[in-house]
Amino acid sequence: MKENSGSNRRNFLTTNEAAQRLGVSYYTVYEYIREKRLVAEMVSGVYIIPEKAVEEFKAKPTGRTRVNPPHWRVYRAGAKVRGLDIHVQALPDQQEPLMEKFHLMLEQQQHLFHGTMQRYIFEEENDPSKIIISLIWKDTELPDEQVLHRDLDAFKTAFAGLLNWDTAQYTMKRAIIHT
């Protein structure tokens, strides 16, 4: 007699499971949910995703696809592009709450860092617990140290239970050329 394997099969996946199946980070899964490209339900504060939706999901680029890459350039009148990279480790077993906090930060447009022209939060592909926060300014809009420290302190406080700030590494940089 043949067993019906479908009756014991789960019908829903967590964001982590969906991310593994789709070959993306779970932050990307949250983006797909936010953009309504991937169906999900919130149950007890956690998203669950129908397995069928993940199986049928087709990633497509958002926005316009670039035909030609942008040219290298420098600002006229001597302005420079400045940056700050912060390498920080997620605390053990805090990966999913960290991604939820990043998602909430995105939705509520928090921690915008005065004067920034670009902000990125990366995770290393081979070790998603390693986070890189990259903040970019035109030097004419770079805030004074007091404002920058205030913004950083607020960010560090908000993520204190999720990121290990004791081992964080900070690198200030200046662009030679940029796009």
N, C-alpha and C positions, 0 to 999 in steps of 0.2 A: 504494500500500500504506500502510495506516494504522499509524503508530508506536504502540507501547504506552507511553504516557507514565507509567503506573503503575510500570513496572519500574525507572525511574530515580529515583523519588520517595523521599525520606527518610521513614522510619517513626517517627523520634523527634525530639523538640524539646528544646532547652536550656531552662532556667528563664527566661532572657531572652526567647526566642522565644515560649514559652507565655504569658508576661506580656503581650507585645505583642498576641498574638492575643486574649487574654481582656480586654485593656484595663485591666489592673491592674499594680501594681508587682511586681517579682519577689520582694519580701519577702512579698507576699500569696500568691504561688504557693507559697513555702516553707510558709506557714501552711496552705494547702490540702493540701500533701503531709503535713505533720505531723499534721493532723486526719484524714488518710486519706480526704479528699474528692476528691483527685486522685492517680491511680496514678503512681508514679515508681520508677525503679531507680537505685541508686547505682553508677556505673561510674567507677573510678579517682578516687574522691572527688568526683565531679560527678553531680548528678541529671540523668537523661534521662527524658523523659515521652513516652509513646506519643502520636503525633499524633491518633489516633482518640479518645483520652481527652480531649484538649483540645477537639476538635471537638464532642464530646458533653457536655462539662461544662456544668452549669447552676449558677450561683452561687445560693446560698440563704442567707438570714441565719442566723447562729449565735445561739444563745440565744433569749431571748424578744424579740419585737418590741414596742417601746414604743407604747402607745396614746395616752398624753398625755405631753408633755414635762415634765421635772421643774420644780418651782417654783423661783424665785429665793429665796435666803435669806442670812442671816448667822448666824454662830455666836453662841450665848448666852454670857454671861460675858466678852465682849470678845475671844475668840480670833479670830485672823485667818488667812486662807489666804495663804501665801507661795509664791513660785515662782522658779525659775531657768531661763532659756532660754539655751541655748548654740547659736549658729549656727556651723556648721563645714563646710568643703568636703571632699568625698572627694578623695583624691589621684587623679591621672590613671590610668586603666586599673585601678582598684581597686574598682569598683562591685560586681562579682560576689563577690570575696573578702570585701568589707565585709558584704554581705547574708548570706553564709555565717557570718561571725563573729557577726552579730546573732542569727542562727538558733541557733547554738551557745550564745550567751549566754542565750537564752530557754530552751533545753532544760536547761541546767545551772543556771539561776536564779542567774546571776552579776551583779555590779554592781547590787545592790538599793538602794543609797544609804540609809543609816540614817535612819529616821524618815519616809521619804516615804509619802504616802498615794496618790499617783499618779505614774507615770512614763510618758512617751511618747517615742518616737523617730520623728520624721516625716521624710519626704523631700518636697521641693517637687515638685508635680505637673509643672510645666513644665521643671524641671531637677533630676532625681533625684540629681545629685551634690551638691546642697545639702541638708545634714542639719540638723534642729533637734531638740535634745535638751531636753525639757521635764520638769523635776522639780518636784513640788508637795508642800508640807508644810503642816500646821497649825502655826502659829508656836509653839505649846506643845510641839511635837515636833521642831522644827527643831534639828538637832545644832549643837554649837558649831563655830566656824570651823575648828578643828584637825581634827575628824572629817570635816567636809565636804571640806576640802582633801585629806585622806587618800583619801577615796572618789573624788574627782575625779582625783587623781594616778594612782590604780590604773586607773581607766577610760581615762585618756589614755595610759598606758603600754600597756595591752592593745590599743589601737587606733592606736598610733603609726605604723605603716607603712601605715595605711589612710586616716586623716583628717589634714588639715593643721591642726594645733593652733596654728601660728604666726599664723594669720589668724583664729582663732576669736574670736567676739564673745559676751560674757556680759552678760545683763540680769537683775537681781534685780527682782522685782515683788511687789506686795501687792494682793490681791483687795479690791475694794470690796463687791461682792456676788457670789455664786456659786450653783451648783446643787448 
